[in-house]
Amino acid sequence: MGQRILLVEDEPEIASYVTRGLIYEGYKVEHAATGAAALAAARERPPALVILDLGLPDLDGFEVARRLRAGPPVAILILTARDAVADRVAGLEGGADDYLTKPFAFEELLARIHVQLRRSTAMQQHELLRVGPVLMDVAAREVRVGAQRVELTTKEFEVLELFLRHARQVLSREQVYERIWGYDFGAESNVLEVYVRALRLKLEAAGAARLIQTIRGVGYVFRDEP
């Protein structure tokens, strides 16, 4: 493997445990105990993935994630003791790709790292997805409707990519939550509806018809035409 991982963790025991485990798995690991040190390390030695604690002694982890997102593309996995749904939502909407709470099993952390690195590798390959008038360049992270470019956030892009890869297939809410966020927010959450609504508005503003259709009581389907 040999891919570089930046571990941002201020608890020495956890940092040592995770570092040893990842090195044993063949990764190159750099440890930063503060947000400022993490941002400097990411800027000078760009990692493939960042494991980010939220409770840092200087900068809030959410702020670190926001600043990382302003730089070169990098996968961000939040690893924290904060297990409230509000924190999960804030982390994921703030730019994180995954969210894992402490205490955790190292095997699960490793599996989530593998998923994020595979996703990053796939995005680096030049792949085009076209369904109806919508064209997505996966590597460039560009979406167009006809000749018009559509600006999407990170999560909007990932949700749309899932729909395009499974065009004309009905996807349940649970399937989308699991594949994009790694868990189900629950029946009371409207997180997915917010992203679907934003995607509809942006695609339709660019000239597309209502391509993302709601299947009441089930989920959504992306069709070539309404």
NUTIMAR-360415 format. One record per residue: y, z, x of N, C-alpha, C, O in turn. Coordinates in pm, whole numbers, plus 50000, padded with zeros to 5 digits. Layout:
BEGIN
YZXYZXYZXYZX...
//
This chain:
BEGIN
498815000050083500005000050000501255000050088501884989650109501605011850139502725012650230504085011950165505085011250236504185012150033505475011349967506235024449984505635035249989507555023349993508385035050020508745042149889509205035849794508535055249887508895063549773509895074149819509695080649921510955075749743511945086149771511705097649673511825095849552511375109349726511135121249644512375130049647512775134749754512975132149532514185140349522513805153349452513685153849330513605163849531513065176449479513575188049566513455187549688514155198349503514705209549579513745221349592514055230949662512595220849524511615231549538510645228149651509855218749638510685235549762509885232049881508395230749854507755221549906507835239749772506385239149750505995226349676505005219849711506745222849574506445210549499506655198449588505835189249588507755198449664508045187149752506925185149854506515173849880506435196049911505355195250009504065190149946503375181650002503745195449828502525191549756502535176649723501555169749749503645171749666503735157649625503755148649748503095138249750504515152649850504605144449971503245142650036502865131450071502505153650053501185152850116500255143750036499535135550091500275145449904499405137449820499715122649827498805114349833500995119249826501385105049828501105098749964500685087249972501335106150071501025100950204499535098350216499115088250272498725107550162497275105750163496875093050089495885086550125497645089449985497365077349907497905064749975497705053749924498575066250086499025054650162500475050950145500915040650196501245059250075502665056250055503495061850171503095071350239504645055750192505635061150284506595069650201507195064650106506745082250236507515091450154508705096950232508565101550345509875096350169511065102850223511505113450123511565110950003511805125350174512175136450086513665139550097514215139950207514305141649984515695145949979515765158049886515205157849777516465168649929516535180949851517785181749766517915190949685518705172349782519945172349703520215158349649519665148449698521065157749548521435144749493522185136249592521955124149602523095142449666523885134949764523005128949872523185117449912522035136949920521115131950023520255120649967519955111050038519875121749841519065111249779519825098149769519275087549800521065098749727521865086549713522105080049849522075067749860522325088149951522515082750085521235076150136521285065450195520095082650112518815077050156518505064050083518055054350145518765063749953518485051549875519375040149919518965028549918520595043449958521535033050003521145027550140521255015550164520705036250229520415032150366518995026750383518745017850464518045032350305516635028250316516095026450174515405035350124516395015450109516035013549968514545015549942513715008950004514195024549850512785026849817512325017549707513125011049640511015016849688510445009449576510495017849449510565012549338510445031249468510425040349353511055053649392510905058149506511755059749298512365072949318511725082749220511695080349100511205093849273510745104949190511875115049188512235120549293512435117549072513715124749063513615137448979513265136948861513935148849042514045161448968515435161848904516385156248959515555168448789516855169348723517665181548770518885181048775516975192448804517655204848841517975205648989517375213649060518905197449035519275197249176520445206649202521215209649110520605211349326521635221349354523065215949356524015223549345523215202649368524585197349374524885188449253525635192449164524305176549250524515167349140523445168949033522295172049063523835166948908522845166948801521955154748817522425143948854520675156348788519745145248804520105133048721519875121748764520675135248601521095124048517522165115748588522165103448580523065122648658524125115648731523545107848849523995096848880522555113648915521895106649026521235093848975521345083349038520555094848860519895082948802520935072348768520715060448792522055076548712523105066948676523635059648799523845047448795523835066948907524345060749030523305051649095523635041149150522045055849088520985047249142520925034049066520705023449126521105034648935521055022648852522195013048885522085001048859523275018148942524405009548977524135001849106524884992849142523065005449177522734998749301521604988749283521384983749173520894985649393519784976149386518704980949290518544993049271517954971749228516894975749134515874985149198515404982649309515544995849128514565005449178513935012449057514625015248959512655015149065511975022548958512325037348973512325042649084512615044048861512975058148863512025065848771511915062948652511345075648828510435084248753510985098448759510995104648866511425103748646511935117448643510765127148637509845125648556510815137248725509795147748730510525161048720511185165248816510415167748607511265179348581510575189648493509585186748425511125201848494510615212348405511245211348267510795218048174512285203248251512945201948122512075193548028511885181548050511555200047925510615193247837511155190847696510405186847608512445193347674513025191147542513125176247513513355168247604512945172547387513035158447349514405152847385514505141347429515455160847368516815156247400516945152447547517615142747580516295160147634516335157047777515555144247807515985135947887514405142747742513605130547761514425118247720514485108347793515055119147605515835107947555516995105047650517265093447684517695115647693518825113847783518385107447915519065098647968517255111847966516755106248092516385091648080516755083548166515665088247976515205074447958516365065147923516435053947973517265069847838518415061547804519405060747920520225051547927519335070648011520235070648125519765062148240520435061448343518625055648225518185046348329516825048948388516325040748465516195060348355514865063048409513825054048345513955050148229512795050748421511705042348370510575050648312509805045848229510475063248354509405071948304509875086348319510825089248391509185095448248509605109448243508345117948236507565116848141508155126448336506975135148342507435149548361508305152248445506865158748284507305172648290506385181148377505185178348390506965191548435506215201548511505765212548416506465215548320504605218748441503625215348546502915202248515502835198248399502415195748617501815182548599500555181448683500365188948780499705172248647498515169048726498875157848822499475147848782498525159448949498875149249047498275135749010498885125349036497095135848950496445123348911497295115648810497375103448815497925123148718498775116348620500035110948687500465099748657500635118748776501795113948850501455101148924502225091548922500305101048989499885089349066499695077348975500095066149010499085079448859498875068348765500205062548718500355050448707501165071348690502475066548645503205059048756503905049248730503045063548879503635056448993503035042549003503765032749023501725041548991501055028548997501605019048891501845007348918501795024248768502305015948659503695010648693503964998748676504565019248740505935015148769506005005248885506794995848882505175007348987505194998249100504594984649064505064974349113503574984548979503024971848932504084964248852504234952148867504804971548768505844965348688506934959348777507424948348752507324966948880508344962048972507884949649046508654940249065506624949649088506074938049159506044925849068506374914749111505654927948943505614916748848506994910948825507154898848811507994919848821509354915148795509904907248914510794898948897509374909949033509844902849150509294888549155509844880049225508234885949083507674872549079508454864248978508904869348875508614851549007509414843048919508574839448797507664831348803508914845748688508164843748565509134841348451510104848848433508884830948374509724827648260508934829648132507784825348120509554836248036508964838147904509854831147803511064833747797509274822247723510064815047623509364816047488508194812747475510104820647390509634821047253510774816347165511824822647158510564805047097511634799447016512844796447103512704790347209514034800747062515244797847140515494807847252516464806347328514644817947264514884828747361514114825947491512904823647489514844826147603514254824047735514564836147822515724839947838513514842047879513684853547968513184850248107512044845848125514044852248207513664851248347513354865448392514274873448414512074868648407511674882348434512194887248568512694898448578512084878948672512514883148805514024885148813514494894848872514774875948754516234876848757516774886448653517954889848654515894890748561516294899648452517424893348370518424899748338517234880648339518214873248260517584868748129516414865048125518364869148023517934864447892518964854647840520164857147848518484843547787519384833547730518884829247592517684828447567519824826547506519554820047379520234806547389521454805547382519424796047406520014783147436520674783747571520044787547670521954780147577522684780547703523464793547720524064795747825523454802147620524254814347625523464826047680522374829147633524044832547779523394844247840523614856547753524694858447696522584864947744522644877147664522534889047759521544890247832523524897647759523534909447846522774920847779523094924847667521744926047850520924936747795520894948747890521034947148011520704960647834520474972347917519034971947968518234963647925518714981048058517364981348115516294982848008515314975448008516464992447918515444994747816515434983647711514364980147662516594978147677516614966847584515814955247642515064948547571515994952847772515254942047839513744944647830512984935447801513324956947856511894960147856511284958947716510164954147700512044963247615511544962047478511414947347440510414943247382512434939347473512364925147442511234918347518510544909847463511044921947644509944916147723508594918847656507734910147650508434931147606507174934547537506994925847414505904920647389508064924147336507974915647217507644901147254506824894747188508274896047359508034882147399506604880247448505974870047419506104889847521504734888647573503694889647461502554885347477504104895347351503184896847237503794890347112503704895647002504404878747134505034871647022504004868646913502844865346940504474869846789503664867146669502574877646648501744876246558502564888346730501634899446710502414911446655503504914546702501844917946556502494929846502502234941546597501084944846627503314947746644503214959246732503634971746654504714971946594502804981846656503164994146586504215001646667504394999246787504915010846600505875019246670505195026846783505745027946893504005031946758503285039646858502965031146981503065035847094502585018446959502285009647072503515007247158503435007447281504645004947094505875002347170506285014847247506635013947365506255026447182506605038747250505715041047372506205044447480504425039047355503485041647464503705032047581503665036247696503935019347551504045009447658505405009747728505505006547846506455013647657507785013747716508145027447771508685028547882507865038047695508275051447736507115060047783507345070347847505885056247754504735063947800504285074747705503295081547733504985076647593504585086347494505325083447365506265075447363504895089947256505485087747124506545098347098506265110247107507745093947064508815103447034508565110946903509175121346879507685105646818507405112246691508025104846574508925096646590507505108046456507905100846335509375102846301509985094346236509965114046343511345117046307512355109946397513545109646366511905104346508512815098046602513195083946558512385076646502514455080246584514895066546555515265059146682516015049446679514725063846796515035057546925514695042746923515515034446963513495039346877513085025346877513965017046784514335005846818514305022446668515155015146574516505011946636517065001146612517025021146715518325018946781518235006946875519144998646878517155006046952517004994947046516764981746973517304971447012515954982046867515704969846790516994964946727517274952946728517784974146672519044970246610519994963846714520644953846685520044969746833520904964346938520444950446981521254941447001519114948646994518574935647032518884925046926519284913946959518704928646801519004919146693520464914746698520764902746690521354924346712522784921146714523134911846830523874902146813522584914846948522914906747065522314892747057522974882947091521064891847012520424878647003521084870146895521304858246913521404876446782522024869046672523454865046706523934854546662524144873346785525504869846827525484857646919526474850346928524344855646987524214844047076523704831647002523564821047063523444832946873523054821346794521624821046744521224811646677520844831546777519454831846731519394836946588520304843946542518334833446519518114838746384517504852746395517354857846506517164858846283516534872146282515074870546325514194868846240514834871246457513494868846510512644881446517511424880746507513274893146533512544905746535512484910746391513494914746334511304910546334511154913946193510404927246178509464930146251510834935046080510214947946053509034946245959509134939845855507924951845998506744952445911506694966745858506264975945927507144968445735507344981745679506084990345688504994986245648506275002245740505165011745751504275009445871503345017145895504544998845948503694995546064504504994946193504325003246282505394985246202506164983446325507004970746322507784968646229506834962246426507674950346438506854938446486505784939946545507394926646459506804914446511507924904946551508934903846482507744898146664508714888246712508154874446680507094870746729508854866846598508394853646555509254842746616510394845146655508704830646624509434819146675510614815846588511654811146635510454818246459511494815346361511394825746250510314831346228512494828546179512464838846075511564835345959511444843045864
//
